[in-house]
Amino acid sequence: MEHPPRENRVMNAAKADKVRFAREQRREPTFGEALLWRHLRNGQLGARFRRQHPIEDFVLDFYCEEALLAVEVDGPQHGERRDYDEYRDARMQARGIRTLRVASLDVVNRPSAVVTLIRRALAEARELHPVTSGHLPLSEAERGVR
């Protein structure tokens, strides 16, 4: 039996670790993540969100594929990791994914304001990526966006 090249085995192992980590995060969400999930689950905002969704080397708190929107609930530790968050956001942007960051305190103290912000981001995404029958939305290059 032939084995896959070493790079593929390493990549598959790394991906499996990321998926395992995402599952752990789903089982033990922060209070803010659990509270926000109550508003996002089951398509309540007119779009399907996934919790703790792995993409590349990252696990996104919430991800809506149809809107290419990630929602990150930032706790107090994120002030110390600003460079990492900017790097991660840039990597997601390179994939066409917009990242919306909300403070955990806002999720807890002002959930309706956070939900309104997410609704607005979903509406903006629909304007940028309108769903038309049988056609994929145009890429930024095809739309002439730089």
JOQUIZI-V612767 format. One record per run of one state. SS is the DSSP state (hx for helix, st for strand, lp for the rest). FROM is the first residue (numbers start at 0). TO is the last residue. If there is no record, write none. Layout:
SS FROM TO
SS FROM TO
//
This chain:
lp 0 4
hx 5 26
lp 27 29
hx 30 42
lp 43 48
st 49 54
lp 55 56
st 57 63
lp 64 67
st 68 73
lp 74 74
hx 75 78
lp 79 80
hx 81 93
lp 94 96
st 97 102
hx 103 108
lp 109 109
hx 110 127
lp 128 130
st 131 131
lp 132 133
st 134 134
lp 135 138
hx 139 142
lp 143 145
//
